[in-house]
Amino acid sequence: RAAVERGVTFFDTAEVYGPFTNEELVGEALAPMRERVVIATKFGFKISVKGEQIGFDSRPEHIKEVAEASLKRLRTDVVDLFYQHRVDPDVPIEDVAGAVKDLIREGKVKHFGLSEPGVQTIRRAHAVHPVTAIQNEYSIWWRRPEEEVLPTLEELGIGFVPYSPLGRGFLTGKMNESTTFHSSDFRNKLPRFTPEARKANRALVDLLGEIAKRKKATPAQIALAWLFAQKPWIVPIPGTTKLKRLEENIAATEIELAQEDLREIENTASKIDVQGARYPEHLEQMTGR
């Protein structure tokens, strides 16, 4: 609610976060101000009775069941943006797009999105029903979307929503090789977050820190300002649990990076060889399909 009061209008959740509890929290928090916000959620995983992720399920009938359940948890009568969370190799994307198209026709969903798809999937989905947004990881230390995804979105007129725009916290400069994570922290599983990789990747944070000093800003704000400077149709979704960080993130929208700043970031970043994969192999295989 503090975010809404400060001008934030776009909130991102998914049935699999929790599972279910995050949608319930978002629904409860935003119910009194529903007209002022856009809520995005996601379908596409099979969830066991124990609440574990056990593969994919983007069958049309399942998508419709998830939509009904998400509407209840979110305490709303329409989902503004409904993403397929990961491409299901067993269900043609045309069937997925068709199911969301039906939900849009019924007034239960407003817009259709995809997360971490390959460009051919984007084109095939878009041919059935216009895709509004693609949500992929993108930041100064994960730039693969620039190769194929961003040019495709520009051509088709689709918006881009970068998740982990602060590199899961690494780009804030608040961690180093000796930082420890709670045993339940997802970052423990990521090759890019081994102590060796964190030490090697520190150069990128130092670069953001130098520019931040000149701009009287923080490294996190420069990382977000860099994203805003890439394309006008990019909307990053930094997550935070602290009010102070929320205010810091919002203030990044006021930072203007000049062409020479962007050139300096580009020149220095191009010489830095980022260490460690962003996901372990089994999770990376779920992307770009």
Secondary structure, 3 states (H helix, E strand, C coil): CHHHHCCCCEEECCCCCCCCHHHHHHHHHHHHHHHHCEEEEEECEEECCCCCEEEECCCHHHHHHHHHHHHHHCCCCCEEEEEECCCCCCCCHHHHHHHHHHHHHCCCEEEEEEECCCHHHHHHHHHHCCEEEEEEECECCECHHHCCHHHHHHHHCCEEEEECCCHHHHHHCCCCCCCCCCCCCHHHHCHHHCHHHHHHCHHHHHHHHHHHHHHCCCHHHHHHHHHHHHCCCECCCCCCCCHHHHHHHHHHHHCCCCHHHHHHHHHHHHCCCCCCCCCCHHHHCCCCC
